[in-house]
Amino acid sequence: MNTTTLFGNSSAVIPPRPAEDSLTAFFWQGARDGKLLILRCRQCQSYIHWPRPVCRFCLATDLSPAEVSGRGRLHTYTSATQAFHPYFLERVPYIIATVELEEQPGLMMVSNLVGVEPMAVQPNMLVEVLYREVAPGLTLPLFEPATTRRGGDR
């Protein structure tokens, strides 16, 4: 694990970085650009997440990134109370969430839920994406309650 610090400040530990490869580069570039991009099959029009080379619905290989709304519902969550990496020591508790995106039933994305205390989280709450640069060159799509910025009346 990379625990290199930024600017020599021991409290600024670099977070663990996801592996960016030819299948996921579009996703991470989209996050840096403030867009939530998910693979979509050009044959059956289904969204596919996690990125993979073959559609899990029709087995086609004609997939391309498509921008989605970033809105959805909280499917399930847990509150992490122990840090698995030094970056998270000052961030516990934090919420690990599975969000069902509104574009397709069963289109799930795992991220963090921010802007809400763990005890205030509600099942099926409406959420929306936001982007946070957590280290130079690493922008993460996170989720927050939908009422935080634009209102939750969907």
C-alpha positions in Angstrom: 0.0 0.0 0.0 1.2 3.4 -0.9 1.3 5.6 2.3 3.5 8.3 0.8 2.6 11.7 2.1 1.9 14.9 0.2 4.2 17.9 0.9 5.9 16.1 3.8 2.8 16.4 6.0 2.2 13.1 7.8 -1.6 13.9 8.1 -1.9 14.1 4.3 -1.6 10.4 3.5 -2.3 9.6 -0.2 -5.3 7.3 -0.5 -5.1 3.9 -2.1 -5.5 4.3 -5.9 -7.7 2.2 -8.1 -6.0 0.4 -11.0 -6.7 2.4 -14.2 -6.4 0.2 -17.2 -7.8 0.0 -20.8 -11.2 -1.2 -19.5 -11.6 1.5 -16.8 -9.7 4.6 -18.2 -12.9 6.1 -19.6 -14.6 5.9 -16.1 -11.7 7.7 -14.3 -11.4 10.3 -17.0 -15.1 10.9 -16.8 -14.8 11.4 -13.1 -12.0 13.9 -13.6 -14.3 15.7 -16.1 -17.3 15.7 -13.7 -19.2 13.0 -15.7 -20.4 9.6 -14.6 -19.7 7.3 -17.5 -21.0 3.7 -17.5 -20.5 1.2 -20.3 -23.5 0.6 -22.5 -24.1 -2.3 -24.9 -24.8 -1.0 -28.4 -26.7 -4.3 -29.2 -29.2 -4.6 -26.3 -28.8 -1.1 -24.9 -28.1 -2.4 -21.4 -25.7 -0.6 -19.0 -22.8 -2.7 -17.7 -21.0 -1.9 -14.5 -18.2 -2.9 -13.5 -16.5 -2.4 -16.8 -15.8 -5.6 -18.8 -15.3 -6.5 -22.4 -18.5 -8.4 -22.9 -22.2 -7.5 -22.2 -23.5 -9.7 -19.4 -27.0 -9.6 -20.9 -26.4 -10.5 -24.6 -22.7 -11.4 -24.7 -22.0 -8.7 -27.4 -18.6 -7.0 -27.4 -19.9 -3.7 -28.8 -19.8 -1.6 -25.6 -19.1 2.1 -25.3 -19.1 4.6 -22.4 -22.4 6.5 -22.0 -23.0 9.4 -19.6 -25.7 8.7 -16.9 -27.5 11.1 -14.7 -25.8 10.2 -11.4 -29.1 10.0 -9.6 -30.3 6.9 -7.9 -31.5 5.2 -4.7 -29.5 3.9 -1.8 -29.7 0.1 -2.2 -27.6 -0.9 0.9 -24.8 0.5 3.0 -22.5 0.0 5.9 -20.7 2.3 8.2 -17.0 1.6 8.4 -15.6 2.2 11.9 -12.1 0.8 11.4 -9.6 2.1 8.9 -8.1 -0.4 6.5 -5.5 2.1 5.3 -3.8 5.0 6.9 -5.6 7.5 4.6 -8.9 6.5 6.4 -7.7 6.9 10.0 -9.1 10.5 10.3 -12.1 9.7 8.2 -13.9 7.0 10.2 -16.8 6.5 10.5 -17.6 6.7 6.8 -20.4 5.2 4.8 -19.8 2.6 2.1 -22.9 2.6 -0.1 -24.3 0.5 -3.0 -26.4 2.8 -5.2 -28.9 1.6 -7.8 -28.7 4.2 -10.6 -32.0 5.3 -12.0 -31.1 4.4 -15.6 -31.7 0.7 -15.2 -33.0 -1.7 -12.5 -30.1 -3.5 -11.0 -27.5 -1.1 -12.2 -25.4 -0.8 -9.1 -22.4 1.2 -8.1 -20.4 1.0 -5.0 -19.1 4.3 -3.6 -19.1 6.4 -0.4 -22.1 8.3 0.8 -21.2 11.8 2.1 -23.0 14.8 3.6 -25.0 12.7 6.0 -24.3 11.2 9.4 -24.5 7.4 9.6 -27.5 7.4 11.9 -29.4 9.6 9.5 -29.1 7.3 6.5 -32.4 6.0 5.3 -33.0 2.9 3.2 -34.0 3.8 -0.4 -33.1 7.4 0.1 -32.6 9.4 -3.1 -29.0 10.2 -3.8 -26.9 12.0 -6.5 -23.3 12.0 -7.5 -20.7 14.6 -6.7 -17.1 14.6 -7.6 -14.2 15.1 -5.2 -10.5 15.2 -6.0 -9.0 13.3 -3.1 -5.4 13.4 -4.4 -3.7 15.0 -7.3 -5.1 13.2 -10.4 -7.6 11.1 -8.4 -11.2 12.3 -8.6 -13.8 10.0 -7.1 -17.5 9.9 -7.8 -19.2 10.0 -4.4 -22.9 10.2 -3.5 -24.9 12.5 -1.3 -28.5 12.8 -0.3 -30.4 14.3 -3.3 -31.9 17.1 -1.2 -28.4 18.5 -0.5 -28.1 20.5 -3.8 -31.1 20.1 -6.1 -33.9 18.7 -4.1 -35.2 15.2 -3.8 -38.5 15.4 -5.7 -38.0 12.8 -8.4 
